[in-house]
Amino acid sequence: MFSERTFQAQIIQNEFQQSLHAKDLEPGTNTRGNIIKRKMKDYFTLFLETSSIHGLNHLVASKRHPFEVLLWLTIVALSVFGALYLSRATWTRYQSSPTVLSMDRDMFAWNTTFPCVTICPNSKLDAKKLRAYVQSSSEPDKETLTKFIIGISNATYETFDTIPVYDGIPADKYVELVLNLSASFKPTLTIGATGISLNIIPTITEMGLCYAVNSKVAIYNSPAYRAANRWDRVVVHNSTFYIHPLDGEVFAQVINLSTSYDVYLHGPLEVPDISTRHQHSAEDFYMKLYVTALTVYTSSEAAKLSVAQRRCRFLHENILQHNSVYTYTMCRMECRIRLCLKYCKCIPHFYRRIGDEKTCDIRGLHCLYQYKDELYKLQDKSGKKINCGCFPICDDVNYVIQSNVLQEWFLGTNLQWGIVTYPRMRYRRDIIFGFTDVLVAVGGMAGLFLGCSVLSFMEIVYFLTLRLICYTHRSASK
């Protein structure tokens, strides 16, 4: 093959020299423009004749019938189209779905994240503080003011219509008012593991002021973080609390809650929203929640892919405007904020306001109540899901309640939660079709349709650079 190519190259070079000499003798052919065109044509012919891409040499072979040239041109064009079409399909697959979820089944080979809880007391206000505030107010209608403050403290998308109209307090002061009048939340937190210290973090949610345990992201919506107008990442000194099957049954307890409450179970890297399932406990009841975990984690190789490829986001890959970190639930909250601005030109007071956004007054909240179904379910009136562009977090833990025991308790309102049955499997997001597979597939297509390789493409680069320079220099010197 090499000797044949060398022989062909020698023939074409001789033909070039003869044709150049013959054309130089023709009258009117020695103009600069004609010489440049002839040189370009000859150089292009040299490339087609000597290229290792199959079929190109038939396009410029001497003494070929025009029909033969047209036939080979069609064959080469179809081959190029086939190679490009299948290569594009391969590249699309690599960009859209290069990952797969596989299962790990050795339950003793990993640790399980202890569940996080967010507790939302049903009585968020201190009765004495509220009474003192109302009595010191100059508002003559004390009853309406009291109902208004209670309504604001418990305001959600489902209760906006129950808040009475009151214009005596600016909308941007709602959160500050609720925080100043909030009841003290100082229950006793214990955990059945040595060397572990968990904190209770106040956090502002779509359900009002709540308190999170074992959460790594609740601090980004804490009153202190917002009051300081912070947007930076918080360095969490307490590492994530993991447990192992050899640890046995591990529980945590919150004792002396002193009020009824709703509790939300979720992973440490998530927060609850209005659509998150919750469990309710009345006052003077002892709730015991026993759960098992379903973990999805991302391998280090898959983590190197782009967000669109792995279709998940890490905490630091934040695209949200109203939060400092990314979680799936926070992304859904951001989507609700955009809808609120679209429907009523304002946002509820429990969201963080940026720029020139307006906080909803009572009339604005009543306006949002008319769209509560769309905002709650993130669906339009026809039931079609609204595209919020939210990806799940890459390292996520979901908890399934296996047992929910609620019994009357004369010693106060208590909560216990933990893991009794350890998960026997977990999901790993890994690469099933990587960049190496793309190269192999594209190379196979190029070899199948065109009979070329990487060297063939390097040959094209060579003819467009170094070989072209040498050819031009030699032609100019002649």
C-alpha positions as CSV (number, residue, x, y, z in Angstrom):
1,M,0.0,0.0,0.0
2,F,2.8,2.3,0.9
3,S,4.7,1.7,-2.4
4,E,1.5,2.2,-4.4
5,R,0.8,5.5,-2.7
6,T,4.4,6.5,-3.3
7,F,4.2,5.6,-7.0
8,Q,0.9,7.5,-7.4
9,A,2.5,10.5,-5.8
10,Q,5.4,10.4,-8.1
11,I,3.1,10.1,-11.1
12,I,1.0,13.1,-10.1
13,Q,4.1,15.1,-9.5
14,N,5.4,14.4,-12.9
15,E,2.0,15.2,-14.5
16,F,2.0,18.5,-12.6
17,Q,5.4,19.4,-13.9
18,Q,4.4,18.6,-17.5
19,S,1.1,20.4,-17.2
20,L,2.7,23.4,-15.7
21,H,5.3,23.5,-18.5
22,A,2.6,23.1,-21.2
23,K,0.4,25.7,-19.7
24,D,3.2,28.1,-19.3
25,L,3.7,28.0,-23.1
26,E,0.0,28.8,-23.8
27,P,-0.7,32.5,-24.5
28,G,-2.7,34.4,-21.9
29,T,-2.0,31.8,-19.1
30,N,0.8,33.5,-17.3
31,T,-1.3,36.1,-15.5
32,R,-1.0,36.1,-11.7
33,G,-4.6,35.1,-11.2
34,N,-4.4,32.1,-13.5
35,I,-1.2,30.9,-12.0
36,I,-2.7,31.0,-8.4
37,K,-5.8,29.2,-9.5
38,R,-3.8,26.5,-11.3
39,K,-1.5,26.0,-8.3
40,M,-4.5,25.7,-6.0
41,K,-6.2,23.2,-8.3
42,D,-3.0,21.2,-8.6
43,Y,-2.4,21.2,-4.8
44,F,-6.0,20.0,-4.1
45,T,-5.6,17.3,-6.7
46,L,-2.4,16.2,-5.0
47,F,-4.2,15.9,-1.7
48,L,-7.1,13.9,-3.1
49,E,-4.7,11.6,-5.0
50,T,-2.4,10.9,-2.0
51,S,-4.9,10.9,0.9
52,S,-5.4,7.8,2.9
53,I,-9.2,8.4,3.1
54,H,-10.7,5.8,0.8
55,G,-12.4,6.8,-2.4
56,L,-10.9,10.3,-2.8
57,N,-8.3,9.1,-5.2
58,H,-11.0,7.9,-7.6
59,L,-12.3,11.5,-8.0
60,V,-9.1,12.7,-9.7
61,A,-7.8,9.6,-11.3
62,S,-6.8,10.2,-15.0
63,K,-8.9,8.9,-17.9
64,R,-12.0,8.3,-15.8
65,H,-15.5,8.7,-17.4
66,P,-17.5,11.6,-15.8
67,F,-20.1,9.1,-14.7
68,E,-17.5,7.2,-12.7
69,V,-16.4,10.4,-11.0
70,L,-20.0,11.2,-10.2
71,L,-20.6,7.7,-8.9
72,W,-17.6,7.9,-6.6
73,L,-18.5,11.4,-5.5
74,T,-21.9,10.2,-4.5
75,I,-20.5,7.2,-2.6
76,V,-18.0,9.4,-0.7
77,A,-20.7,11.9,0.1
78,L,-23.0,9.2,1.5
79,S,-20.2,7.7,3.5
80,V,-19.3,11.1,5.0
81,F,-23.0,11.6,5.8
82,G,-23.3,8.2,7.4
83,A,-20.2,8.7,9.5
84,L,-21.3,12.2,10.7
85,Y,-24.9,11.1,11.4
86,L,-23.9,8.1,13.6
87,S,-21.1,10.1,15.2
88,R,-23.5,12.8,16.1
89,A,-25.9,10.3,17.7
90,T,-23.0,8.9,19.7
91,W,-22.0,12.4,20.8
92,T,-25.6,13.2,21.8
93,R,-25.8,10.1,23.9
94,Y,-22.6,11.1,25.6
95,Q,-23.9,14.6,26.3
96,S,-27.4,13.5,27.5
97,S,-27.2,10.1,29.2
98,P,-23.7,8.9,29.9
99,T,-24.5,7.7,33.4
100,V,-26.4,4.8,34.9
101,L,-27.7,4.0,38.4
102,S,-26.3,0.7,39.7
103,M,-26.8,-1.0,43.0
104,D,-24.3,-1.7,45.8
105,R,-25.5,-4.6,47.9
106,D,-22.8,-5.1,50.6
107,M,-24.5,-3.3,53.5
108,F,-21.4,-3.6,55.7
109,A,-19.2,-1.7,53.1
110,W,-20.7,1.7,53.7
111,N,-22.0,4.0,56.4
112,T,-25.6,5.4,56.4
113,T,-26.4,9.0,57.0
114,F,-28.5,9.6,60.1
115,P,-31.8,11.3,59.2
116,C,-32.3,15.0,59.6
117,V,-35.5,16.3,61.0
118,T,-37.1,19.8,60.7
119,I,-39.6,20.5,63.5
120,C,-42.2,23.2,62.9
121,P,-44.2,24.1,66.0
122,N,-47.8,24.8,65.5
123,S,-47.7,27.6,68.1
124,K,-44.9,29.8,66.9
125,L,-45.6,32.9,69.1
126,D,-45.0,33.5,72.8
127,A,-48.4,34.4,74.3
128,K,-46.9,36.9,76.8
129,K,-44.9,38.7,74.1
130,L,-47.9,38.9,71.8
131,R,-50.1,40.2,74.5
132,A,-47.6,42.8,75.6
133,Y,-47.0,43.9,72.0
134,V,-50.7,44.3,71.3
135,Q,-51.4,46.2,74.5
136,S,-48.5,48.6,73.8
137,S,-49.7,49.2,70.2
138,S,-51.7,52.3,69.4
139,E,-54.0,50.2,67.2
140,P,-57.6,50.6,68.5
141,D,-58.7,47.2,67.1
142,K,-56.7,44.9,69.2
143,E,-58.5,41.8,68.2
144,T,-57.8,42.3,64.5
145,L,-54.1,43.0,65.2
146,T,-53.9,39.8,67.2
147,K,-55.5,37.7,64.5
148,F,-53.3,39.4,61.9
149,I,-50.0,38.6,63.8
150,I,-51.1,35.0,64.5
151,G,-52.1,34.6,60.8
152,I,-48.7,36.0,59.6
153,S,-46.7,33.7,61.9
154,N,-48.5,30.6,60.5
155,A,-48.9,31.8,56.9
156,T,-48.5,29.3,54.1
157,Y,-49.9,29.1,50.6
158,E,-52.9,27.2,51.9
159,T,-53.7,29.8,54.7
160,F,-53.1,33.1,53.0
161,D,-56.8,33.7,52.7
162,T,-57.4,33.4,56.5
163,I,-55.2,36.4,57.3
164,P,-57.3,39.5,58.0
165,V,-56.6,42.7,56.1
166,Y,-54.4,45.0,58.2
167,D,-52.2,47.8,56.9
168,G,-50.6,49.0,60.1
169,I,-47.4,47.0,59.7
170,P,-45.3,47.3,56.5
171,A,-44.9,44.0,54.6
172,D,-41.1,44.1,54.8
173,K,-41.4,44.0,58.7
174,Y,-43.5,40.8,58.8
175,V,-40.6,38.4,59.4
176,E,-38.9,40.7,62.0
177,L,-42.2,41.0,63.9
178,V,-42.7,37.2,64.0
179,L,-39.1,36.6,65.1
180,N,-39.4,39.1,67.9
181,L,-42.6,37.6,69.2
182,S,-41.6,33.9,68.6
183,A,-41.8,31.5,71.5
184,S,-38.6,30.2,73.0
185,F,-37.6,26.8,71.6
186,K,-35.2,25.1,74.0
187,P,-36.0,21.4,74.2
188,T,-33.5,18.8,75.3
189,L,-31.8,17.0,72.5
190,T,-30.2,13.6,73.1
191,I,-28.7,11.0,70.8
192,G,-27.8,7.3,71.5
193,A,-24.2,7.5,70.2
194,T,-21.0,8.6,71.9
195,G,-18.9,11.5,70.7
196,I,-21.7,13.0,68.6
197,S,-22.9,16.6,69.1
198,L,-26.0,17.8,67.2
199,N,-27.4,21.3,67.3
200,I,-30.8,22.7,66.8
201,I,-30.7,25.4,64.1
202,P,-33.6,27.8,63.6
203,T,-34.5,28.2,59.9
204,I,-37.2,30.1,58.0
205,T,-39.2,27.8,55.7
206,E,-42.4,28.0,53.6
207,M,-44.1,26.8,56.8
208,G,-42.8,29.6,58.9
209,L,-40.1,29.5,61.6
210,C,-38.9,25.9,62.1
211,Y,-36.0,24.1,63.7
212,A,-33.6,21.6,62.1
213,V,-31.5,18.9,63.6
214,N,-28.5,17.4,61.8
215,S,-28.9,19.7,58.8
216,K,-26.0,21.1,56.8
217,V,-28.0,23.6,54.8
218,A,-30.7,24.9,57.2
219,I,-28.2,27.6,58.4
220,Y,-28.5,29.3,55.0
221,N,-32.1,30.3,55.8
222,S,-31.5,31.0,59.5
223,P,-32.6,34.4,60.9
224,A,-29.0,35.3,61.8
225,Y,-27.6,34.4,58.4
226,R,-30.3,36.5,56.7
227,A,-29.9,39.4,59.1
228,A,-26.2,39.6,58.4
229,N,-27.0,39.8,54.7
230,R,-24.6,36.9,54.1
231,W,-24.2,35.0,50.8
232,D,-21.1,33.1,51.5
233,R,-20.6,29.4,52.1
234,V,-20.6,28.4,55.8
235,V,-17.8,26.2,57.1
236,V,-19.6,23.4,59.1
237,H,-17.3,22.1,61.8
238,N,-19.5,19.2,62.7
239,S,-19.1,16.4,60.2
240,T,-22.1,14.5,58.9
241,F,-23.4,11.9,61.4
242,Y,-23.0,8.5,59.9
243,I,-24.0,5.1,61.4
244,H,-23.1,1.6,60.6
245,P,-25.0,-1.7,60.9
246,L,-22.6,-2.8,63.6
247,D,-23.8,0.2,65.6
248,G,-27.2,-1.4,66.1
249,E,-30.3,0.7,66.6
250,V,-29.5,4.4,66.9
251,F,-32.0,7.0,68.0
252,A,-32.2,10.7,68.7
253,Q,-34.8,12.4,71.0
254,V,-36.1,15.9,71.4
255,I,-37.8,16.1,74.8
256,N,-40.1,18.8,76.2
257,L,-41.3,20.4,73.0
258,S,-44.2,22.0,74.9
259,T,-46.4,22.4,71.9
260,S,-47.9,20.4,69.0
261,Y,-45.8,20.3,65.9
262,D,-45.2,18.9,62.4
263,V,-42.0,17.0,61.7
264,Y,-40.3,16.6,58.3
265,L,-37.8,13.8,57.7
266,H,-35.1,14.5,55.0
267,G,-31.4,14.3,54.2
268,P,-28.8,16.6,55.8
269,L,-28.3,18.3,52.4
270,E,-31.9,19.1,51.9
271,V,-34.6,21.3,53.3
272,P,-38.4,20.7,53.5
273,D,-41.0,22.8,51.5
274,I,-44.7,23.1,51.6
275,S,-45.2,19.9,49.5
276,T,-42.9,17.7,51.6
277,R,-44.7,15.0,53.5
278,H,-44.8,15.4,57.2
279,Q,-46.0,13.8,60.4
280,H,-48.1,15.6,63.0
281,S,-48.1,15.2,66.7
282,A,-50.5,16.8,69.1
283,E,-49.4,18.2,72.5
284,D,-48.6,15.7,75.3
285,F,-47.9,12.9,72.8
286,Y,-44.8,10.8,72.3
287,M,-44.0,10.2,68.6
288,K,-41.6,7.5,67.6
289,L,-40.4,7.4,64.0
290,Y,-38.4,4.4,62.7
291,V,-37.1,4.7,59.2
292,T,-34.8,3.1,56.7
293,A,-32.6,5.0,54.2
294,L,-32.3,5.0,50.4
295,T,-29.0,6.5,49.4
296,V,-27.9,7.8,46.0
297,Y,-24.3,8.8,45.6
298,T,-22.1,9.9,42.7
299,S,-18.8,8.3,41.9
300,S,-15.7,10.5,41.5
301,E,-15.6,9.8,37.8
302,A,-19.2,10.8,37.2
303,A,-18.7,13.9,39.3
304,K,-16.2,15.2,36.7
305,L,-19.0,15.3,34.1
306,S,-21.0,18.4,33.4
307,V,-24.3,19.0,35.2
308,A,-26.3,18.4,32.0
309,Q,-24.5,15.1,31.5
310,R,-24.9,13.6,35.0
311,R,-28.3,15.4,35.5
312,C,-27.7,16.3,39.1
313,R,-26.0,19.1,41.0
314,F,-23.7,19.3,43.9
315,L,-24.2,21.8,46.8
316,H,-21.6,24.2,45.4
317,E,-23.0,24.2,41.8
318,N,-25.4,26.9,42.7
319,I,-27.6,28.7,40.1
320,L,-30.2,30.0,42.5
321,Q,-30.5,33.7,43.1
322,H,-32.2,33.6,46.5
323,N,-30.0,31.0,48.2
324,S,-26.3,30.6,48.7
325,V,-26.2,26.9,48.0
326,Y,-28.1,24.5,45.7
327,T,-30.6,21.9,46.8
328,Y,-33.5,20.4,44.8
329,T,-36.1,21.8,47.2
330,M,-34.5,25.3,47.2
331,C,-34.7,25.2,43.4
332,R,-38.4,24.4,43.6
333,M,-38.8,27.4,46.0
334,E,-37.0,29.6,43.5
335,C,-39.5,28.4,40.9
336,R,-42.4,29.4,43.2
337,I,-40.8,32.8,43.6
338,R,-40.7,33.3,39.8
339,L,-44.4,32.3,39.6
340,C,-45.3,34.6,42.5
341,L,-43.7,37.5,40.7
342,K,-45.5,36.5,37.5
343,Y,-48.9,36.2,39.1
344,C,-49.0,39.0,41.7
345,K,-45.8,41.0,41.3
346,C,-44.6,40.2,44.8
347,I,-43.2,37.4,46.9
348,P,-44.3,36.1,50.3
349,H,-42.4,37.4,53.4
350,F,-40.8,34.0,54.2
351,Y,-38.6,34.2,51.1
352,R,-35.4,36.1,50.9
353,R,-35.9,39.3,48.9
354,I,-33.3,40.5,46.4
355,G,-33.0,43.6,44.2
356,D,-36.2,45.5,43.6
357,E,-38.5,42.6,44.5
358,K,-41.6,43.6,46.5
359,T,-42.7,41.7,49.6
360,C,-46.4,40.8,49.5
361,D,-48.7,42.7,51.8
362,I,-52.0,41.1,52.8
363,R,-53.7,41.9,49.5
364,G,-50.7,40.4,47.7
365,L,-51.0,37.2,49.8
366,H,-54.7,37.0,49.1
367,C,-53.8,37.3,45.4
368,L,-51.3,34.4,45.7
369,Y,-54.0,32.3,47.4
370,Q,-55.9,32.3,44.1
371,Y,-53.0,30.4,42.6
372,K,-52.3,28.1,45.5
373,D,-52.8,24.9,43.6
374,E,-50.3,26.0,40.9
375,L,-47.8,27.2,43.5
376,Y,-48.2,24.1,45.7
377,K,-48.0,21.5,43.0
378,L,-46.0,23.5,40.5
379,Q,-48.5,22.6,37.8
380,D,-50.5,24.8,35.5
381,K,-54.3,24.8,35.5
382,S,-54.4,22.0,32.9
383,G,-52.4,19.8,35.3
384,K,-49.2,20.0,33.2
385,K,-46.0,20.0,35.3
386,I,-44.2,23.4,35.2
387,N,-40.6,23.0,34.0
388,C,-38.5,24.5,36.7
389,G,-35.2,23.1,35.5
390,C,-34.4,21.6,38.8
391,F,-32.0,18.6,39.0
392,P,-31.8,16.5,42.2
393,I,-28.7,16.8,44.3
394,C,-25.9,14.3,43.4
395,D,-25.5,12.8,46.9
396,D,-29.0,12.4,48.3
397,V,-30.6,10.4,51.0
398,N,-34.3,9.6,51.2
399,Y,-36.0,8.0,54.2
400,V,-38.9,5.6,54.3
401,I,-40.9,5.5,57.4
402,Q,-41.3,1.9,58.6
403,S,-43.1,2.6,61.8
404,N,-44.9,5.6,63.3
405,V,-45.9,5.2,66.9
406,L,-47.9,8.0,68.5
407,Q,-48.9,7.5,72.1
408,E,-50.1,9.8,74.9
409,W,-47.4,10.8,77.2
410,F,-47.9,12.5,80.6
411,L,-44.3,13.8,80.8
412,G,-44.7,16.2,77.9
413,T,-44.4,16.4,74.1
414,N,-41.5,14.3,72.9
415,L,-40.1,13.1,69.6
416,Q,-37.9,10.1,68.9
417,W,-36.5,9.1,65.5
418,G,-33.8,6.7,64.3
419,I,-32.9,3.8,62.1
420,V,-33.8,0.2,63.1
421,T,-33.5,-1.6,59.8
422,Y,-30.3,-0.7,57.9
423,P,-30.6,-0.5,54.1
424,R,-29.4,-3.6,52.2
425,M,-28.6,-1.6,49.0
426,R,-27.7,1.8,47.8
427,Y,-27.6,3.4,44.4
428,R,-24.4,4.6,42.7
429,R,-24.4,7.1,39.8
430,D,-21.6,6.0,37.6
431,I,-20.4,6.4,34.0
432,I,-21.5,3.8,31.6
433,F,-20.5,5.7,28.4
434,G,-17.4,7.8,28.8
435,F,-15.3,9.9,26.5
436,T,-13.1,6.9,25.6
437,D,-16.2,5.1,24.4
438,V,-17.0,8.1,22.3
439,L,-13.6,8.0,20.6
440,V,-13.9,4.3,20.0
441,A,-17.4,4.7,18.5
442,V,-16.5,7.7,16.3
443,G,-13.3,6.0,15.2
444,G,-15.2,2.9,14.3
445,M,-17.7,4.9,12.2
446,A,-14.9,6.7,10.4
447,G,-13.1,3.4,9.7
448,L,-16.3,1.7,8.6
449,F,-17.5,4.4,6.2
450,L,-14.3,6.1,5.1
451,G,-11.5,3.6,6.0
452,C,-9.6,6.3,7.8
453,S,-8.0,6.8,11.2
454,V,-6.5,9.5,13.4
455,L,-3.5,9.6,11.0
456,S,-5.9,10.4,8.1
457,F,-7.2,13.4,10.0
458,M,-3.6,14.4,10.9
459,E,-2.8,14.1,7.2
460,I,-5.5,16.8,6.5
461,V,-3.9,19.0,9.1
462,Y,-0.5,18.4,7.6
463,F,-1.7,19.3,4.1
464,L,-3.3,22.5,5.4
465,T,-0.2,23.7,7.3
466,L,3.3,22.5,6.8
467,R,2.8,20.8,3.4
468,L,1.0,23.9,2.1
469,I,3.8,26.2,3.3
470,C,6.4,24.1,1.6
471,Y,4.4,23.8,-1.6
472,T,3.8,27.5,-1.7
473,H,7.5,28.4,-1.1
474,R,8.7,25.9,-3.7
475,S,6.2,27.2,-6.3
476,A,7.1,30.8,-5.6
477,S,10.8,30.1,-6.0
478,K,10.1,28.7,-9.5
